[in-house]
Amino acid sequence: MKTTRHCSPMLPQIVPPVLIALLALLPSAITGSTAAADARDKSAGATVTLIEAGVEPRRALRLTAAPGTTQRVIFSQRMQMEQTMNGRNMPSMPMPVTEFQFTAEVDQVDEEGTIHYTGTYEKVSVKEEPGVDPNMRRMMEQSMQSMVGVEVKVATTDRGIIRSFELGAVEVGDPTVQQILQGLPGAFEQNSMPLPEEPVGAGAKWKSESTIVFQGIKMDMVQIITLTDLTEASFHLSSELTMHAKEQSLENPDLPRGMEMTLKSMEGSGGGKFAFRDARPMPIGTMKSSTETEIEVQIPQADQPQRMIQNSN
């Protein structure tokens, strides 16, 4: 049994602007939908290109995990957000740290080396912090309790490329938890570290490119990954991340009739450090990211569209 503490936020670090914008404008617009049935969050997989092979000795980096292996991790996330509406700054408030206890169990490893594991969110807590409204903290913690028991099934190749992500059947009416659940596929994709096919040594560098659909937004993601340390039983990586989305219409079946939403622009960047150890399906690490998103909302019978710019990190 493998147990480790994981500080990488495997929750939406690309803050879901669509739902946040809707919640700001129409608090009752998104209720009662089934997050498990949302099939829009899909990835076509990553393309990996080796830039530098690094020094000798070199070896092929591969993930290994035997069926029955269990790994318990803790995801800790802090988020800050600033918004402007039609050029006017919206009030902001400090957000507390949220921790999720997550257990992954390897179900099988197929002949090609693809690791299939089931992950379960077992516990959630929202930390008390100076400057954070205690009532808001309690409301957040109560809201997040519906995450407990949520299961995900993930298939990742031995090179860390996510092949499939399935969210277990769950009915959640809370908009905040819906936002998290609908963002999980993109969050797992963002935190994955695809590995090169070729043998590499310390100092090796490669580029991972993928196009994902996250919260209904189609975006391109590029990671420049560096192998900082290599041993027989482990290896360490650092990454630099950029994200970009072009102007596009945003569709949601729960929008009131006549309302239209358009993503005008989205740019993001970030980076992290990760450690991979033998027989563990998930890495240990941390990642930070920031995004700037501009959304235009056309409300029926309104003279001018509402324009929101959101900065998050």
C-alpha positions as CSV (number, residue, x, y, z in Angstrom):
1,M,0.0,0.0,0.0
2,K,1.3,3.4,-1.0
3,T,0.3,6.5,1.0
4,T,1.4,10.0,0.3
5,R,0.4,13.6,0.9
6,H,-0.2,15.4,-2.3
7,C,-0.4,19.2,-2.4
8,S,-1.2,19.5,-6.1
9,P,-4.7,21.0,-6.6
10,M,-6.5,18.4,-8.6
11,L,-9.4,20.7,-8.7
12,P,-10.2,23.3,-11.3
13,Q,-7.2,25.7,-11.3
14,I,-8.5,27.0,-14.6
15,V,-11.4,28.8,-12.8
16,P,-14.7,28.0,-14.6
17,P,-15.6,31.5,-15.9
18,V,-18.9,30.4,-17.5
19,L,-20.5,29.3,-14.3
20,I,-19.0,32.1,-12.2
21,A,-20.4,34.6,-14.6
22,L,-23.8,33.0,-14.5
23,L,-23.8,32.9,-10.8
24,A,-23.0,36.5,-10.6
25,L,-25.7,37.5,-13.0
26,L,-28.4,34.9,-12.4
27,P,-28.1,33.1,-9.1
28,S,-30.9,30.8,-10.0
29,A,-30.0,30.0,-13.5
30,I,-28.1,26.8,-12.9
31,T,-29.8,24.4,-10.6
32,G,-30.6,20.7,-10.6
33,S,-28.5,19.7,-13.6
34,T,-26.7,16.3,-13.5
35,A,-22.9,17.0,-13.5
36,A,-22.2,13.3,-14.2
37,A,-24.1,13.5,-17.5
38,D,-22.0,16.3,-18.8
39,A,-20.0,14.8,-21.6
40,R,-18.6,18.0,-23.0
41,D,-15.4,18.0,-21.0
42,K,-13.2,15.8,-23.2
43,S,-9.5,15.8,-24.3
44,A,-8.1,14.6,-27.5
45,G,-4.9,13.6,-25.7
46,A,-1.5,15.2,-25.7
47,T,1.1,15.4,-28.4
48,V,4.6,15.2,-26.9
49,T,7.7,16.5,-28.7
50,L,11.2,16.0,-27.3
51,I,13.3,19.2,-27.3
52,E,16.5,18.1,-25.4
53,A,17.4,14.5,-24.4
54,G,19.4,15.6,-21.3
55,V,22.7,14.1,-20.0
56,E,23.6,10.4,-19.6
57,P,22.5,8.1,-18.0
58,R,19.2,8.1,-19.8
59,R,16.1,5.9,-19.5
60,A,12.6,5.8,-20.7
61,L,10.3,7.4,-18.2
62,R,7.2,5.3,-17.5
63,L,4.5,5.0,-14.8
64,T,4.2,1.7,-13.1
65,A,1.4,0.6,-10.7
66,A,0.2,-2.9,-9.9
67,P,-3.5,-3.7,-9.5
68,G,-4.6,-3.2,-5.9
69,T,-2.2,-0.4,-5.3
70,T,-3.8,2.3,-3.1
71,Q,-2.6,5.9,-2.8
72,R,-4.2,8.4,-0.5
73,V,-3.6,12.0,-1.3
74,I,-4.7,15.4,-0.1
75,F,-5.5,18.2,-2.5
76,S,-5.1,21.7,-1.0
77,Q,-6.4,24.6,-3.0
78,R,-6.4,28.4,-2.5
79,M,-8.0,30.7,-5.0
80,Q,-8.1,34.5,-5.4
81,M,-10.4,36.2,-7.9
82,E,-11.0,39.8,-9.1
83,Q,-13.8,40.8,-11.4
84,T,-15.0,43.9,-13.2
85,M,-18.4,44.3,-14.7
86,N,-18.8,46.9,-17.5
87,G,-15.6,48.5,-16.3
88,R,-16.6,48.7,-12.6
89,N,-14.7,46.7,-10.0
90,M,-16.7,44.1,-8.2
91,P,-16.2,43.6,-4.5
92,S,-13.7,40.8,-3.7
93,M,-13.3,38.8,-0.5
94,P,-10.6,36.5,0.8
95,M,-11.2,32.9,0.1
96,P,-10.1,30.1,2.6
97,V,-8.0,27.1,1.8
98,T,-10.1,24.0,0.8
99,E,-8.7,20.5,1.4
100,F,-10.0,17.3,-0.2
101,Q,-8.9,13.8,0.9
102,F,-8.8,11.6,-2.1
103,T,-8.0,7.9,-2.5
104,A,-7.0,6.3,-5.8
105,E,-7.0,2.5,-6.2
106,V,-5.6,0.8,-9.3
107,D,-8.2,-1.5,-10.8
108,Q,-6.1,-3.0,-13.6
109,V,-3.1,-2.4,-15.9
110,D,-3.7,-3.6,-19.5
111,E,-1.3,-5.1,-21.9
112,E,-0.2,-1.7,-23.3
113,G,0.6,-0.5,-19.8
114,T,-2.4,1.8,-19.4
115,I,-3.3,2.2,-15.7
116,H,-7.0,2.2,-14.8
117,Y,-7.8,3.5,-11.4
118,T,-10.8,4.6,-9.4
119,G,-10.6,7.7,-7.2
120,T,-12.9,8.6,-4.4
121,Y,-13.3,11.9,-2.6
122,E,-13.5,10.8,1.0
123,K,-13.4,14.0,3.1
124,V,-13.5,17.8,2.6
125,S,-12.6,20.6,5.0
126,V,-12.5,24.4,4.7
127,K,-9.8,26.0,6.9
128,E,-10.3,28.8,9.3
129,E,-8.1,31.8,8.4
130,P,-7.7,35.4,9.5
131,G,-9.8,37.8,7.4
132,V,-12.2,35.1,6.2
133,D,-15.8,35.5,7.2
134,P,-16.6,32.5,9.5
135,N,-20.2,32.3,8.2
136,M,-18.9,32.1,4.6
137,R,-16.4,29.4,5.7
138,R,-19.2,27.3,7.3
139,M,-21.4,27.8,4.2
140,M,-18.6,26.7,1.9
141,E,-17.8,23.6,4.0
142,Q,-21.4,22.6,4.2
143,S,-21.8,23.0,0.5
144,M,-18.7,21.0,-0.3
145,Q,-19.9,18.0,1.8
146,S,-21.8,16.8,-1.3
147,M,-18.4,16.1,-2.8
148,V,-17.8,13.3,-0.3
149,G,-18.3,9.9,-2.0
150,V,-17.9,11.2,-5.5
151,E,-16.0,8.7,-7.6
152,V,-14.0,9.2,-10.8
153,K,-12.5,6.5,-13.1
154,V,-9.3,7.5,-14.9
155,A,-7.3,5.7,-17.5
156,T,-3.8,7.0,-18.1
157,T,-1.1,5.5,-20.2
158,D,2.3,4.6,-18.8
159,R,3.5,7.9,-20.2
160,G,1.0,9.9,-18.2
161,I,-1.4,10.7,-21.0
162,I,-5.0,10.6,-19.9
163,R,-7.0,8.4,-22.2
164,S,-10.4,8.6,-20.5
165,F,-12.1,10.2,-17.5
166,E,-15.5,9.2,-16.2
167,L,-17.4,10.8,-13.4
168,G,-19.6,8.5,-11.4
169,A,-23.3,9.0,-11.3
170,V,-24.2,11.8,-8.9
171,E,-27.0,14.3,-8.5
172,V,-25.8,17.7,-7.1
173,G,-28.0,20.7,-6.9
174,D,-25.4,23.1,-5.4
175,P,-24.0,25.3,-8.1
176,T,-20.5,25.5,-6.5
177,V,-20.2,21.8,-6.4
178,Q,-21.5,21.5,-9.9
179,Q,-18.8,23.9,-11.0
180,I,-16.1,21.7,-9.4
181,L,-17.5,18.5,-10.8
182,Q,-17.8,19.8,-14.3
183,G,-14.3,21.1,-14.1
184,L,-12.6,17.9,-12.9
185,P,-11.7,16.5,-16.4
186,G,-9.9,19.6,-17.3
187,A,-8.2,19.8,-13.9
188,F,-6.9,16.3,-14.2
189,E,-5.7,17.1,-17.7
190,Q,-4.0,20.3,-16.5
191,N,-2.1,18.5,-13.7
192,S,-1.0,15.6,-15.9
193,M,2.6,15.5,-17.0
194,P,2.9,13.6,-20.3
195,L,6.2,11.9,-20.8
196,P,8.3,11.5,-23.9
197,E,8.7,8.3,-25.8
198,E,12.4,8.5,-26.0
199,P,14.9,7.7,-23.2
200,V,16.0,10.9,-21.4
201,G,18.3,12.1,-18.7
202,A,18.5,15.0,-16.2
203,G,18.1,18.3,-17.9
204,A,15.9,16.8,-20.6
205,K,13.1,19.1,-21.9
206,W,10.0,18.4,-23.9
207,K,6.8,20.1,-25.1
208,S,3.3,18.7,-24.5
209,E,0.4,20.2,-26.6
210,S,-3.3,19.4,-26.2
211,T,-6.7,20.8,-26.9
212,I,-9.3,20.4,-24.2
213,V,-12.9,21.3,-23.8
214,F,-13.3,22.6,-20.2
215,Q,-16.6,24.0,-18.9
216,G,-17.7,24.3,-22.5
217,I,-14.7,26.3,-23.5
218,K,-12.4,24.9,-26.2
219,M,-8.8,25.9,-25.3
220,D,-5.2,25.0,-26.3
221,M,-2.8,24.1,-23.6
222,V,1.0,23.9,-24.0
223,Q,3.4,22.7,-21.3
224,I,7.2,22.9,-21.4
225,I,8.4,20.2,-19.1
226,T,11.9,19.7,-17.7
227,L,13.4,16.6,-16.0
228,T,15.2,18.1,-13.0
229,D,16.3,14.9,-11.3
230,L,16.4,11.2,-12.2
231,T,17.0,8.1,-10.0
232,E,16.3,4.4,-10.4
233,A,13.1,4.7,-8.4
234,S,11.9,8.2,-9.0
235,F,12.1,11.3,-11.2
236,H,11.3,15.0,-10.7
237,L,9.8,17.4,-13.2
238,S,9.1,21.1,-13.5
239,S,6.6,22.6,-15.9
240,E,5.6,25.9,-17.4
241,L,2.0,26.1,-18.6
242,T,0.2,28.4,-21.1
243,M,-3.4,28.3,-22.1
244,H,-5.3,30.2,-24.8
245,A,-8.9,30.2,-26.0
246,K,-10.2,32.0,-29.0
247,E,-13.5,33.9,-29.2
248,Q,-16.4,31.5,-29.1
249,S,-20.1,31.1,-28.2
250,L,-20.8,29.5,-24.8
251,E,-23.8,27.2,-24.7
252,N,-25.6,26.0,-21.6
253,P,-29.1,24.4,-21.7
254,D,-29.9,26.0,-18.3
255,L,-29.6,29.6,-19.7
256,P,-32.9,31.5,-19.8
257,R,-34.4,31.8,-23.3
258,G,-32.8,34.6,-25.3
259,M,-29.7,34.9,-23.2
260,E,-26.4,34.6,-25.1
261,M,-22.9,34.3,-23.7
262,T,-19.7,34.8,-25.7
263,L,-16.2,34.2,-24.6
264,K,-14.2,37.1,-26.0
265,S,-10.8,36.0,-24.8
266,M,-9.0,33.8,-22.3
267,E,-5.3,33.7,-21.5
268,G,-3.6,31.7,-18.8
269,S,-0.2,30.7,-17.5
270,G,1.3,28.8,-14.6
271,G,3.8,26.3,-13.5
272,G,4.6,23.5,-11.0
273,K,6.9,20.9,-9.7
274,F,6.1,17.2,-9.5
275,A,7.7,14.0,-8.2
276,F,7.0,10.6,-9.6
277,R,7.7,7.4,-7.7
278,D,7.5,3.8,-8.7
279,A,4.2,2.0,-8.3
280,R,2.1,5.1,-7.7
281,P,-0.5,6.2,-10.2
282,M,-0.4,9.9,-9.3
283,P,2.5,12.4,-8.7
284,I,3.3,14.5,-5.7
285,G,3.6,18.2,-6.4
286,T,2.3,21.7,-6.5
287,M,1.0,23.9,-9.3
288,K,0.0,27.5,-9.5
289,S,-1.9,29.1,-12.4
290,S,-3.6,32.4,-13.3
291,T,-6.1,33.3,-16.0
292,E,-7.7,36.4,-17.4
293,T,-11.1,35.8,-19.0
294,E,-13.4,38.2,-20.7
295,I,-17.1,37.2,-21.2
296,E,-19.9,39.1,-22.8
297,V,-23.5,38.3,-21.8
298,Q,-26.5,39.5,-23.8
299,I,-29.5,39.6,-21.6
300,P,-33.0,39.8,-23.2
301,Q,-34.6,43.3,-23.2
302,A,-31.2,44.8,-22.2
303,D,-29.9,47.7,-24.3
304,Q,-26.3,46.8,-23.9
305,P,-24.5,43.5,-23.3
306,Q,-22.9,42.9,-19.9
307,R,-19.1,42.5,-20.1
308,M,-17.2,40.8,-17.4
309,I,-13.4,40.5,-17.0
310,Q,-12.2,38.0,-14.5
311,N,-8.7,37.5,-13.1
312,S,-8.0,34.5,-11.0
313,N,-5.0,32.8,-9.5
